[in-house]
Amino acid sequence: MVRHWLVAGMAGVAALAACSPGEGATARAQAPAPAQTARHPVSGLEVIDLVVERGNKKIPFKVELAASPEAQARGLMFRTELGDFEGMIFPSDTPQPRSFWMKNTPLSLDIIFIGPDGRIINIAADTVPYSLESVRSVGPASGVLELRAGRAKALGIVPGDRVVYKLP
C-alpha cells in the first residue's frame, strides 16, 4: 500500500512540474509573435521588399510576389492602379527565356527581365494595354519585374542594374 502511494505521489509531482511555469514556459510566453505577412489589398498576394541598385543609388519598391503558377498567369490583369513604388515580381526556379503579354491588362507596364546574376537584361517599356503580342526576354531570366509604364525611365533604371529581393 505504501508503494502505491509513492507512485501516485510521484505522478502528482510530475504533473505539478509539467503545469508550473518554468523558465522555458516564461521564455515562450514572452517571445514576440511572428510577424504577419503583408498582403496586397487587391490581389491578396504577399508583398515583399525589392531594391533596384543603380550604382550607389538604391531604389526601394514594395512588390506583390507572384509565386504560384496561378498568380503568374493572372499577373496584373484587370488592375487599374499601381503606385509609383509598387510592382509585381515573377520569380522563376530555373532561368529560362520568358515572355509576357498584356491580355486583360488595362495598365501600360514596364516589364523588366532579370538575368540569373540578378542584373536587368532588358526592359520592355510602355507596353500596350490589352495586347496579345508577346514581350520577350533577350536571354534566360530568373525573374521578371513589372512596374507602371514610364517608371523605369523616370527612375533611370537600365539594363545592367541589379535587382535584389529575398523570397520567403
N, C-alpha and C positions, 0 to 999 in steps of 0.2 A: 504494500500500500504506500509506503514511503517512496518507493521507486516511481510509482505512477505520479505522485505529487511533484517530484523533481522534474520529470519530463514535462508535465503540464506547466510547471513554473518556468522552465527554460523556454518553452514555446511562448509564454507570456512575455518574457524578457525580449525575445527575438521580435515579437510583434511590436512591443513598445519601441525598440530600436528602429524598426523599419518605419514607424509612424512619426518618430520625433524628428524635428527639423535639425539636421546636422549641417556640417559645413557645405556638403555638396548640394543639399536642398536650398540653402540660403544663396549659394552662388547661382544656381539655376533661376531662382526667383528674381534675382537682381540683374540677370543678363538682359541686355537690350533686346527688344523684339526684332525679328528680322525685318529688314527694310522692305516695304511694299514695292512691287514692281509698278513703275509708271506706265499707264496705258493711255493711248490716244483716245480722245472722247468720240471720234467719228468711227475709226476703224477698229478700235479695241485692241490693236496691236501694241506690243511692248515698245516703249520709247527708250532709246539709248543715246548716249553721248557719242558724237563723232567730231573729229577735228580735221580740217584740211590745213596741212602745213605748207606754207609758201615761203621758202627761205626761213627767216626768223619769225615770220608772222604766222600766228595760229588763228584759224577762223573756226569758231565753235558752232556746232549745229545740234539740234535735238531731232533725231530721225526715228521714224517708225521702222521696226525690224520685220521685214517680210521673210520670215524664216521657213515657213511651210510651203509646200507646192501650191496650196490653195491661195495663200497670201501673195505669193509671187505671181500667180495667174491673174489675180484681181488688181494688184498694184494700186495705183491711184485712180482707177476707173471711177467715174461718176463724181469725183471730187471737184468742188468749185472753188476751194480756197486752200492756200498753202502759205504759211508765214515766211518772212524773209530769211529766217534761220532754221527752217524746218525742211524736212525731206523724207525720203524713204530709201533704205538700203536693202539690196537684194544680194545676200552673200551666196557664194557657191562653194560647195565642198571641194570640188575639183575644178581647177582653172580650165575654162573651155571658151570657145567663141560664143558670144552672147548676142541675141537680137531681141529687140523690143518693138512693139507697135503701140499706137495711140488709140486703139479701139475703145470706144465708150469713155474716152478721157477728154473732158471739156477744157482742161488746163493745158496751155502750152508748157513744155518742160525742157530743162537742160538734162540730158541723160549722159552721165559721166561713167565711163568704163574704167575699172580699176584693175591693173595687172597683178600677177602673183606676188610681185615685190611691194605692193601697196601703193604704187605710183599710178597716176592717171595716164592711161594710154591714148584715149581720145574722148572728145566731147561732142555729142550731137546737140547743138544749141538750138533753142527756139523751135522745138518740134511742132508739127502741125496737129492741132486737136482733131480727134476722131479718125486720123489717117490709118489706113491698113497697111501702109508701106513699112517695111522693116527698117529699123535703125540698128546698125551692127557695130560690134567692137572690131578694131583692126587687128586683134590677136586674142589669145586666151585671156579671159577676165576671171578674177576671183571674186569680184563684186561689182555691183552697179549702183550708183547713187543717183537719185532723181531729185532735182531741185526745181523750183518755179523758174520758168523761162527768163533768161536775162541775168540771173543771179551769178552764174559763173563769170560772165563778162564784167558785171558790176563790181565783183569782189576780186577780180584779177586772177581767178582760178584758171590754170592752164595745164596741158599735158606735162608730165614730169613732177607736178606737185604730189605730195604724199597724203594719203587718206588713212587716218588712224581711228580705229574703233575696236571695242572689245565685245565679243559675243558672250552672252550669259551662259 
